Amino acid sequence: MKWLRKNSLRRTLIIQLLLCQIGVLMLAAVLLIAFLVKAGLGGVVVDPEVAEIAARAITRDGDGRLKLVETDELHELRQSVPDIWFVARDEQGNMISHGPVPEPYRMFGMHLDKVAFADIRDAVPPYSLAAVVRRASGPAGEFNILAGGRMFSIAYIVLVLSNLLMIPFVILLVLITVVSIPWIVGRSLSSLSMIVQRAGKIDVDRRGDRLPEAGVPTEVQPLVQAVNGALQRLDEGYERQQRFMLDAAHELRTPIAILQTRLETMPESAFRNRLLVDAGRIAALAEQMLDLQRLDHGRAAFVDVDLVSLCRQVAADLAPLAIADGYELSFEASEGRVVVKGDANALERAVVNLVQNAIEHGGQKGLILVRVSGGGQIEVSDEGSGIPFEERERIFEPFHRLQPRDRGAGLGLNLVREIVCRHGGHVSVSDAPGGGACFSIALQTDAAANKAGNVIPARRRPATAAF
């Protein structure tokens, strides 16, 4: 049960409330005893069991006269209290006495038929006049018995009785507390469940959300307000960071364009070509930063996008770059038309980044294959060294690179994942048949549009294009 956990609020309240209740009951018992002592109601009283023992020791002889028998319990009582005494009278007026009956009580036995219950206390030590009157039965019948001898303190009796009475009250309080506290706490904190649900929905893509304060207990409101204040500061800091990155990316585009223009006017040489490649990477990085900002500042309305046409165009556009770096680039499609709902520009950037990643890390040899298959599947594979299994999730993190000296800033694959996730899809990486890496994008297709636009028979061989 959750409320039994160490840090449970219900558990803490139950334990503390029980301790408080038990403490109050014990204090009440002590105060009661103190009141009895101060009020003069103390002293001693005779144990009523003396009358019961006496009644069981009285029998009758053959003539019906009363006589006393030394029973075991009477013997034990006399051993512990040698000065025990009693006077017994039956309904016929027959009387029998035992022990040193005090002088004031010797004639009192004549009137025991009129008294069946009494507690007589002696306020002066040694309390020799303390006595009890009880009606008790034994082998010889019913008797009214006046007895004295074994005595108890009034305070002790009150303490014992108060403890005996307190036990059921404590048990009742424990049961009530254990049952009621979880219900009361659960009902009082029920409004927190809405806060928990709202907090679970807050993430980087849902900035501006705040925890609701309506209906929250007063004791919890400072915590909710502090959390909302922290969220506000985080949003403001995130916005400042995003504005800086957006401004920096925009400012970089102009000098990069100037640099590329000047490099293109230089005489043809290997050095010039290397500089153009490096400038192109810088330009791609700036564009990736702008792409990330565009994703964070809104998304375009989704429309029908033909993945076959889109990927064929990307392969055609990047073919010169791939060939210049020593690759062959090929495009395949298992169907003539694969339609998804999405942002065509964003999906195009995702595929471009995957092809550029293959060009960067494919080892400058072999085949780069772009494949589109039914079900909204896009694959980009190379024949490079591949990606270690333990790195296949981390490569999609921003600024993560397999090797510290790798070219690029580590934003391309992160951008791919962001775009695919916003389209409700999934991107993953596995081993390609040729030994390199194979990146797969899975998107949900528009089945109706695919059926209407599919012009390639089901048994027709896949369409291919080599560049």
Disulfide bonds with the S-S distance in Angstrom:
none
